[in-house]
Amino acid sequence: MASLVRRLTWSSQTRPRMTGPSDDDGVIRKGLMKKKGHMRRNWLNRWFVLTKKGLHYYKDEMTASLHPGKPQGNVMLVGCTVKEDLFQRHENVFTIWTADGKDYHMQAGSKAEMQHWINAVEEVSRLKLQERRKTAVEDVRTDRKDSDLGVVPRTRCLSTDGAIG
């Protein structure tokens, strides 16, 4: 039981919490699509909103407008892969494979709409990846400046007995 509590606590602390889009996120694309469920594997209508932060989906358009900060789900787009899914029984289906191993199957209303969604998601993913790389380079530069000044960057390690040092 204790290990289960530890595992649940660890996963909730390390998993990034995403909220829905805010006014300054800049909506890139929004619209109704069908999404294949992860558990039941049935297709349900969902209202999708693509912003610079990511892809958010809601039960319907009214829920999205009334509660924009509380989406039903979020799709992490950093390092994702987006492709048309030719193996589904439905037409105009594309899949997003996230870096953490999840797959999201969506069905657009037409072939052209599907291609617009694919292009937009790929663009946001590319921008988020560039942003992350830029941040990593800035962190390395800061560490180098600190070491040039004789400041040793403090690192935290987990020892064999589980204590953080």
C-alpha positions in Angstrom: 0.0 0.0 0.0 2.8 2.4 0.9 4.5 1.8 -2.4 1.3 2.5 -4.3 0.9 5.8 -2.4 4.5 6.7 -3.1 4.0 5.9 -6.8 0.9 7.9 -7.1 2.5 10.9 -5.3 5.6 10.7 -7.5 3.6 10.6 -10.8 1.4 13.5 -9.8 4.4 15.6 -8.9 6.4 14.9 -11.9 3.7 15.0 -14.6 3.3 18.5 -16.0 -0.1 20.0 -15.4 -1.6 21.6 -18.4 -4.6 23.9 -18.3 -6.7 25.1 -21.2 -5.9 28.0 -23.4 -6.0 31.5 -22.0 -6.7 34.7 -23.9 -3.0 35.4 -24.7 -2.2 31.9 -25.9 -3.3 32.8 -29.5 -5.7 30.2 -30.9 -4.3 28.8 -34.1 -7.1 26.5 -35.0 -10.3 25.2 -33.5 -13.1 23.0 -34.6 -15.2 19.9 -34.1 -13.6 16.5 -34.8 -14.2 12.9 -33.6 -11.7 11.4 -31.2 -11.2 7.8 -30.6 -11.4 7.0 -26.9 -8.4 5.5 -25.0 -10.5 3.2 -22.8 -13.7 2.3 -24.7 -12.2 2.8 -28.1 -15.4 4.4 -29.4 -15.5 7.6 -31.5 -17.0 10.7 -29.8 -17.4 14.3 -31.0 -15.0 16.7 -29.3 -14.3 20.4 -29.7 -10.5 20.9 -30.3 -8.6 24.1 -29.7 -5.0 24.3 -30.9 -2.8 27.1 -29.3 0.9 27.8 -29.0 0.7 25.8 -25.7 -0.8 22.7 -27.2 -3.9 20.9 -28.3 -6.8 20.9 -25.9 -10.2 19.2 -26.3 -13.6 19.7 -24.7 -16.9 17.9 -24.7 -18.4 20.5 -27.0 -18.0 24.1 -28.1 -20.2 25.5 -25.4 -18.1 23.9 -22.7 -15.0 25.3 -24.3 -16.4 28.9 -24.3 -17.8 28.6 -20.7 -14.8 26.9 -19.2 -11.7 27.5 -21.4 -9.3 26.8 -18.5 -10.7 23.3 -17.9 -10.4 21.1 -20.9 -11.5 17.5 -20.9 -8.0 16.6 -22.1 -4.7 17.9 -23.4 -2.3 16.5 -26.0 1.4 17.2 -25.4 2.9 18.3 -28.7 6.6 18.6 -28.0 8.3 16.0 -30.1 5.1 14.4 -31.4 4.6 12.7 -34.7 1.5 13.4 -36.8 0.4 11.3 -39.8 -2.7 10.4 -41.7 -3.9 7.1 -40.4 -4.7 4.8 -43.4 -5.3 1.7 -41.1 -8.6 3.0 -39.6 -12.0 2.0 -41.0 -13.0 5.6 -41.1 -12.0 8.3 -43.6 -10.0 11.5 -42.9 -8.4 10.0 -39.7 -5.0 11.2 -38.5 -3.0 10.1 -35.5 -0.8 12.1 -33.1 1.9 10.0 -31.4 3.2 11.9 -28.4 6.8 11.7 -27.0 5.4 9.9 -23.9 4.0 7.1 -25.9 0.3 8.0 -26.2 -1.6 7.9 -29.4 -4.6 10.1 -30.3 -6.8 9.2 -33.3 -8.9 12.0 -34.7 -11.3 12.2 -37.6 -11.8 15.5 -39.4 -14.8 16.4 -41.5 -12.9 16.3 -44.9 -9.6 15.4 -46.4 -8.7 19.1 -46.7 -9.6 19.8 -43.1 -7.6 16.8 -41.9 -4.5 18.2 -43.8 -5.0 21.6 -42.3 -5.0 20.1 -38.8 -1.9 17.9 -39.5 0.0 21.0 -40.8 -1.0 23.1 -37.8 -0.1 20.5 -35.2 3.3 19.8 -36.9 4.0 23.6 -36.9 3.2 23.9 -33.2 5.2 20.8 -32.4 8.2 22.2 -34.3 7.9 25.6 -32.5 7.7 24.0 -29.1 10.7 21.8 -29.8 12.7 24.8 -30.9 11.6 26.7 -27.8 12.7 23.8 -25.6 16.1 23.5 -27.3 16.6 27.3 -26.9 15.9 27.0 -23.2 18.4 24.2 -22.9 21.1 26.1 -24.6 20.5 29.1 -22.4 20.7 26.9 -19.3 24.1 25.5 -20.5 25.4 29.1 -21.1 24.3 30.2 -17.6 26.1 27.2 -16.1 29.2 28.1 -18.1 29.1 31.7 -16.9 28.7 30.5 -13.3 31.6 28.2 -13.6 33.8 31.0 -15.1 33.0 33.1 -12.0 34.0 30.2 -9.7 30.4 29.4 -8.8 29.8 25.7 -8.7 26.2 24.9 -9.8 24.5 23.0 -7.0 23.2 19.7 -8.1 20.9 17.4 -6.1 21.5 13.7 -6.2 19.6 10.7 -4.9 21.8 8.6 -2.7 21.5 4.8 -2.4 19.5 5.1 0.9 16.9 7.3 -0.9 17.9 10.6 0.8 18.2 13.7 -1.4 21.6 15.4 -1.0 
